[in-house]
């Protein structure tokens, strides 16, 4: 058996790849100390993005959404009356985000069939899409019962052409 085919060799390669892909732990980010702790009745949620080179970051956006897991009827579409708003961090030139608005859930009004079981679902407010910046953490202040989710969007390299005839 060749050395590169051994399971130990594969395990080492896999562990190295995973270690390189993991983002820096939020508590260890050097720029996090600029952001204040959460005010009473709120919590601070931090996203640390994987490193990308400056020119490479232009092709990416980050969508952040705050919400909570709720018991729903499984039929109606629900959303919270909240939004994520950008705020300047005075004296630093950084941006942080606040979850604002009413935490009340809104729902469509379809009647579920009798006996339909309740379902736990993540119910979110209005999401916010921001530019990708791996040099700074994304800091969001939210009520304690909220969780923060995000996804990274990548644009294709090719632009489409508009042909007005």
Steps between C-alpha positions, in 0.01 A plus 500: 500500500630846410536755785252743341234228494512420868205602714728692737631710212146572383396590855787748534414660166131522596577649843731758341236596244234540768731712718574733209131541415374582849449870574680662789310458825285806561642563848854510357441754223739791553247766393222375730626703795379817321139385532327556835337217694124459457269733689268359762227290340705435187774259394794546266527255211819488294575360155864460395528438128764278337794702368498607136737727312381857440431464127326169559255645758329718239323194359339413836215633715377386841130471579422512870165415653382508861212291620388238744378143491126493561221247510294555181201335338723378217271644233511879522801711411624697800741784552601734778450876494873559545783632287876522533624860491857621446647740757836679502743412778601851609871571492591184305342527157359148540138391469297287739140384465191514722194280475213750518123494480227291647567138582137419422443230240288566192339218307299421194149394593448159336308248706710190569323166460352370827750304704806651328790466745693804615850541348808679635635743241751782484294820461696802383458870452631700206851395400786734416763447232839661559836496328749229585787620720710227659717751689220606737249295699130549434353603837124487555313594819173310542248405767609191697244263346625571145752308298701629209543317172695596194585387151768605259402594145750480214453685174608339174811654346328566171273802462197471275461749215183699444393510139236761442389453142 
